[in-house]
Amino acid sequence: MDEGVFVTRFAPSPTGLLHRGHAFSALSAWTATRAAGGRFLLRIEDIDATRSRPAFESAILEDLAWLGLDWDGPVRRQSEHLADYARTLETLRARGLTYRCFRTRKEVAAEIGAAPHGAMEVFRGGPLPEVEEAQRLAAGEPYAWRLSLAAAKAALGGLETLSFQEEGEGPGGEHDCVPARPELGGDVVLARKDVGVAYHLAVTHDDALQGVTHVIRGQDLFEATHVHRLLQALMGWPVPTYRHHRLLLGPDGRRYAKRDRSQTLAELRAAGVSPQALRAEMGFD
C-alpha cells in the first residue's frame, strides 16, 4: 500500500437487500475517496453463515453498479478468511486476554437486568474454575469467546490513553480527538459457536490488513469504535481516522433498516427511479 494514500471501504452484510440508508453510506465513502484520489474497497461481511445468502451478495453488486459506484481491487469476502480470524483469536487467547463464557444470551440479559441500577449496564465476567470449565467442555456445552476488559487493561497498563480521531460527528456531537471508552461495551464477544468470529474482531482485522486509513460509516456504529480502538491497541494494528455520518431517516422519522422492511434499491429501480435522481435526493449530485 502506498504511503499517504486515502483508503476506505464499504462493507455490507449479505443478509438482505440494500436500501436508501445503505446507498447514502456507500455514496458518502465513495465520494470522499474519489475526491481524495484514493482507493475505495468493497468488503462483503458474510461471517454470519446462518443469515448470509449468495443471492443477496449478487444483489449488492448489482445495486452498487446501478448507483454508478466502482471499487478498486477484488472484493474481499470474510467467509473466505475464517482461518485468519481464528489465528488472531488464538493470539489473544494465548496472551490471556479472552475467556470462555458459557452463559446464553438470555442468561446474560437476565444477569444485567438483575444488577442494581447503574452497577452493571454491560456484561463483565471471567473464566470459570478449570474443573468446571473442563466439565462443561466435556459435556459439549456451547460457549462464546469474550474479550476480558480486566486483562486488556492490565496488558496495556490502563485504558485512559486510548483515543481516536473523529472527522465526522458521533451521535452526541463527538468530534476531533475522542477518548476511547471500551468499558462501555463490557466484555464483548469475539467469537461464538453458532456464528463463528464476531463483527468486532473481523472488521478490525480486515481494516488493518487492507490498509484502511479512513473508516466512513453511519453513527449507528460509533459506539463500536471504542471496542475497535481497544483491539487495535492490543494487536498493534494501525488506527484509522474515523468519519461517522448522519443516518438517513425515512418519512416516519426512523432510520432505514433491513428489519423494518425499508424500501429497497431494487424496488426503487423497478419503480422507475433513476440513480441520478436518488443521488441528487441525498445531496450527491
C-alpha positions as CSV (number, residue, x, y, z in Angstrom):
1,M,0.0,0.0,0.0
2,D,1.4,3.4,-1.0
3,E,2.1,5.6,2.0
4,G,-0.3,8.6,2.2
5,V,-3.0,7.1,0.0
6,F,-6.6,7.6,1.2
7,V,-8.2,4.2,1.6
8,T,-11.7,3.4,2.7
9,R,-14.2,0.7,2.3
10,F,-17.9,-0.1,2.1
11,A,-18.7,-3.3,3.9
12,P,-22.3,-4.5,3.7
13,S,-23.5,-7.8,5.1
14,P,-25.4,-10.0,2.5
15,T,-28.3,-10.7,4.9
16,G,-30.8,-8.7,3.0
17,L,-31.3,-6.2,0.2
18,L,-29.8,-2.7,0.2
19,H,-32.0,0.3,0.9
20,R,-31.6,4.1,0.9
21,G,-29.6,4.1,4.1
22,H,-27.0,1.7,2.5
23,A,-26.9,3.9,-0.6
24,F,-26.2,7.0,1.5
25,S,-23.4,5.3,3.4
26,A,-21.8,3.8,0.2
27,L,-22.0,7.2,-1.6
28,S,-20.5,9.0,1.4
29,A,-17.5,6.7,1.4
30,W,-17.1,6.5,-2.4
31,T,-17.4,10.3,-3.0
32,A,-14.9,11.1,-0.3
33,T,-12.4,8.5,-1.7
34,R,-12.7,9.7,-5.3
35,A,-12.3,13.4,-4.2
36,A,-9.1,12.4,-2.3
37,G,-7.8,10.4,-5.3
38,G,-7.7,7.3,-3.0
39,R,-8.8,3.7,-3.1
40,F,-12.3,2.5,-2.5
41,L,-12.6,-1.1,-1.3
42,L,-15.6,-3.4,-1.3
43,R,-15.8,-5.9,1.5
44,I,-18.6,-8.5,1.9
45,E,-19.0,-9.2,5.6
46,D,-20.6,-12.6,5.4
47,I,-19.3,-14.2,8.6
48,D,-22.9,-14.9,9.7
49,A,-23.4,-18.1,7.8
50,T,-26.9,-18.6,9.2
51,R,-28.2,-15.4,7.5
52,S,-25.9,-14.6,4.6
53,R,-27.1,-15.6,1.2
54,P,-25.2,-15.6,-2.2
55,A,-28.3,-14.0,-3.8
56,F,-28.0,-11.0,-1.5
57,E,-24.4,-10.6,-2.4
58,S,-25.2,-10.6,-6.1
59,A,-27.9,-8.0,-5.4
60,I,-25.4,-5.8,-3.6
61,L,-23.1,-5.8,-6.6
62,E,-26.0,-5.0,-8.9
63,D,-27.2,-2.2,-6.7
64,L,-23.8,-0.6,-6.4
65,A,-23.2,-0.7,-10.1
66,W,-26.6,0.8,-10.7
67,L,-25.7,3.7,-8.4
68,G,-22.6,4.3,-10.5
69,L,-20.1,3.1,-7.9
70,D,-16.9,1.2,-8.7
71,W,-14.2,-0.2,-6.4
72,D,-10.5,-0.9,-6.5
73,G,-9.2,-4.4,-6.4
74,P,-11.0,-7.6,-5.8
75,V,-14.0,-8.0,-3.4
76,R,-12.9,-9.4,0.0
77,R,-15.4,-12.0,1.3
78,Q,-14.9,-12.6,5.0
79,S,-16.1,-16.1,4.8
80,E,-13.1,-17.0,2.8
81,H,-10.7,-15.9,5.5
82,L,-12.0,-17.5,8.7
83,A,-8.6,-19.1,9.4
84,D,-7.1,-15.6,9.6
85,Y,-9.6,-14.5,12.2
86,A,-9.1,-17.8,14.2
87,R,-5.3,-17.1,14.3
88,T,-5.9,-13.6,15.7
89,L,-8.3,-15.1,18.3
90,E,-5.7,-17.6,19.3
91,T,-3.1,-14.8,19.7
92,L,-5.4,-13.0,22.1
93,R,-6.2,-16.3,23.9
94,A,-2.6,-17.2,24.3
95,R,-1.9,-13.8,26.0
96,G,-4.7,-14.5,28.5
97,L,-6.9,-11.7,27.0
98,T,-10.0,-13.9,26.4
99,Y,-12.1,-16.4,28.2
100,R,-14.8,-18.9,27.5
101,C,-18.3,-17.7,28.5
102,F,-20.9,-20.5,28.8
103,R,-23.8,-18.1,29.6
104,T,-26.6,-17.9,27.0
105,R,-27.7,-14.6,25.6
106,K,-30.8,-14.9,27.8
107,E,-28.8,-15.6,30.9
108,V,-26.5,-12.6,30.2
109,A,-29.5,-10.3,29.7
110,A,-31.1,-11.6,32.9
111,E,-27.8,-11.0,34.8
112,I,-27.5,-7.5,33.6
113,G,-31.2,-6.8,34.3
114,A,-30.9,-8.1,37.9
115,A,-28.0,-5.9,38.8
116,P,-28.5,-2.7,40.9
117,H,-29.3,0.3,38.7
118,G,-26.1,1.6,37.1
119,A,-24.0,-1.2,38.7
120,M,-23.7,-3.4,35.6
121,E,-25.1,-1.9,32.4
122,V,-22.9,-4.2,30.4
123,F,-21.7,-7.7,30.9
124,R,-18.4,-8.4,32.6
125,G,-17.3,-11.8,33.7
126,G,-14.3,-14.0,33.8
127,P,-13.1,-17.6,33.2
128,L,-14.7,-20.4,35.1
129,P,-12.6,-22.6,37.5
130,E,-10.6,-25.1,35.5
131,V,-12.5,-28.1,36.8
132,E,-15.9,-26.6,36.0
133,E,-14.8,-25.4,32.5
134,A,-13.4,-28.9,31.7
135,Q,-16.7,-30.5,32.8
136,R,-18.7,-28.1,30.6
137,L,-16.5,-28.7,27.6
138,A,-16.7,-32.4,28.1
139,A,-20.5,-32.1,28.1
140,G,-20.4,-30.3,24.8
141,E,-21.9,-27.1,26.1
142,P,-21.7,-24.1,23.7
143,Y,-19.7,-21.1,24.6
144,A,-18.5,-17.8,23.3
145,W,-15.0,-16.3,23.5
146,R,-15.2,-12.9,25.3
147,L,-12.5,-10.2,25.5
148,S,-11.6,-9.6,29.1
149,L,-11.6,-5.9,29.8
150,A,-9.7,-6.5,33.1
151,A,-7.0,-8.5,31.3
152,A,-6.8,-5.9,28.5
153,K,-6.4,-3.1,31.0
154,A,-3.6,-4.9,32.7
155,A,-1.9,-5.7,29.4
156,L,-1.9,-2.1,28.3
157,G,-1.2,-0.6,31.7
158,G,-4.6,1.2,31.6
159,L,-7.1,2.4,29.1
160,E,-7.1,6.1,29.8
161,T,-4.7,7.0,26.9
162,L,-6.7,5.3,24.2
163,S,-8.4,7.7,21.7
164,F,-9.3,8.1,18.1
165,Q,-9.6,10.9,15.6
166,E,-13.2,11.7,14.5
167,E,-13.5,13.8,11.4
168,G,-17.3,13.4,11.3
169,E,-19.5,13.5,14.3
170,G,-20.7,11.0,16.8
171,P,-24.4,10.8,17.9
172,G,-23.6,13.1,20.9
173,G,-21.6,15.6,18.8
174,E,-18.2,13.9,19.5
175,H,-15.5,15.3,17.2
176,D,-11.8,15.7,16.8
177,C,-9.8,13.6,19.4
178,V,-12.3,11.3,21.1
179,P,-11.3,9.4,24.2
180,A,-11.9,5.7,23.7
181,R,-14.1,4.1,26.4
182,P,-14.2,0.4,25.7
183,E,-15.6,-0.2,29.1
184,L,-19.0,0.9,27.7
185,G,-19.1,-2.3,25.7
186,G,-18.2,-4.6,28.6
187,D,-16.6,-8.0,27.8
188,V,-17.6,-8.2,24.2
189,V,-18.0,-11.4,22.3
190,L,-15.2,-12.1,19.8
191,A,-16.4,-15.5,18.5
192,R,-19.2,-17.9,19.2
193,K,-20.1,-21.4,18.1
194,D,-23.2,-20.7,16.1
195,V,-21.9,-17.7,14.1
196,G,-18.1,-18.1,14.5
197,V,-16.0,-15.0,14.5
198,A,-17.8,-11.9,15.6
199,Y,-18.0,-8.5,13.9
200,H,-15.6,-6.6,16.2
201,L,-12.7,-9.0,15.6
202,A,-13.2,-9.5,11.8
203,V,-13.7,-5.8,11.0
204,T,-10.6,-4.5,12.9
205,H,-8.5,-7.4,11.4
206,D,-9.6,-6.5,7.9
207,D,-9.2,-2.8,8.3
208,A,-5.6,-3.3,9.4
209,L,-4.8,-6.0,6.7
210,Q,-6.3,-3.9,3.9
211,G,-4.5,-0.7,4.9
212,V,-7.8,1.3,5.5
213,T,-6.8,4.8,6.5
214,H,-10.4,6.2,6.9
215,V,-13.5,4.4,8.2
216,I,-16.5,6.2,6.9
217,R,-19.8,4.8,8.2
218,G,-23.1,5.7,10.0
219,Q,-23.4,7.0,13.5
220,D,-25.1,3.7,14.5
221,L,-21.6,2.2,14.6
222,F,-20.0,4.9,16.5
223,E,-20.1,3.1,19.9
224,A,-18.4,0.1,18.3
225,T,-15.3,2.3,17.6
226,H,-14.5,2.2,21.3
227,V,-14.1,-1.6,21.2
228,H,-12.2,-1.5,17.9
229,R,-9.7,1.0,19.3
230,L,-9.0,-1.4,22.1
231,L,-8.4,-4.3,19.8
232,Q,-6.1,-2.2,17.7
233,A,-4.1,-1.3,20.7
234,L,-3.9,-5.0,21.9
235,M,-2.9,-6.2,18.4
236,G,-0.6,-3.4,17.5
237,W,-2.7,-2.5,14.5
238,P,-2.7,1.0,12.9
239,V,-5.6,3.3,13.9
240,P,-7.7,4.7,11.0
241,T,-9.2,8.1,11.1
242,Y,-13.0,7.8,11.6
243,R,-15.7,9.8,9.9
244,H,-19.2,8.9,11.1
245,H,-22.0,10.4,9.2
246,R,-25.7,11.1,10.0
247,L,-28.2,8.4,9.5
248,L,-30.7,8.8,6.7
249,L,-34.3,8.9,8.0
250,G,-37.5,7.8,6.4
251,P,-40.7,9.8,6.2
252,D,-41.7,8.3,9.6
253,G,-38.6,9.8,11.2
254,R,-37.0,6.4,11.7
255,R,-33.7,5.3,10.2
256,Y,-33.8,2.9,7.3
257,A,-33.2,-0.7,8.4
258,K,-33.5,-4.2,6.9
259,R,-35.6,-5.4,9.8
260,D,-38.2,-2.8,9.1
261,R,-38.5,-3.9,5.5
262,S,-37.4,-0.5,4.3
263,Q,-37.9,0.1,0.5
264,T,-35.0,-1.5,-1.2
265,L,-32.9,-0.1,-4.1
266,A,-34.2,-2.9,-6.3
267,E,-37.8,-1.7,-5.6
268,L,-36.8,1.9,-6.4
269,R,-35.2,0.8,-9.6
270,A,-38.3,-1.2,-10.5
271,A,-40.5,1.9,-9.8
272,G,-38.5,3.9,-12.4
273,V,-36.3,5.9,-10.0
274,S,-33.1,6.8,-11.7
275,P,-29.7,6.6,-9.9
276,Q,-29.2,10.2,-10.8
277,A,-32.4,11.2,-9.0
278,L,-31.6,9.1,-6.0
279,R,-28.1,10.6,-5.7
280,A,-29.5,14.1,-6.1
281,E,-32.1,13.4,-3.4
282,M,-29.2,12.5,-1.0
283,G,-27.1,15.5,-1.9
284,F,-24.6,13.7,-4.2
285,D,-25.5,15.4,-7.5
